[in-house]
């Protein structure tokens, strides 16, 4: 018996688990851009800095090589936030963002970083 006109052909379980035949199989190895290594965090590849509001809605993202320090990536993220959201007053950050970054954000943008 054949398939009726317009009906989908049966898909084997091997094909269903593999995904679509036109999508790359090993996407992680084919990502473009600079790669680096952060010896302190033992991270190889990329780092992501993400800013969200209190409802966990995405505000800004910065992706860079893992070889760049977190504070440098945070500077780029804060500048991007300022371009789109000038009215921010307080930013809650991780403990790794400390020292000169907090003073810089206060003097440049008037933001309190907690």
Secondary structure, DSSP 4 states (H G I P E B T S, - for coil): --PPTTPPPP--HHHHHH--TTS-S-TGGG--S--EEETTTTEEEEEEEEEE-TT--EEEEEEEETTS-HHHHHHHHHHHHHHH-TT--EE---TTS-THHHHHHHHHH--EE-
